[in-house]
């Protein structure tokens, strides 16, 4: 059994030269909001959920992105309501949020 039921990584990478990046699209705020939402839902801690920062996850043009393991489900999001939906449906109830999911075979 894994130490965490779910491990969520938020890309917070900042790129130079005008290339698309998650940091320029509110990823830090989404990360902080997710951490708070997970804590408020009582989901934080060993055996439950861990939310972490990540460097480049190499899906810049599809960002901002986060990925939930162990399933390897990639999400994009626009606002805090999207993050709340991921927390409520995926992290609390185990249901993948299809409307926010990135296709696995989308080019990077």
ABEGO torsion letter per residue (X at the ends): XBABABBBBBBABBBBGGBBBAAAAGAAAAAAAAAAAAAAAGABEBGBBBBBBBBBAGAAAAOBBBBBOAAGBBBBBABAAAAAAAAAAAAAAGBBBAAABBBAABBX
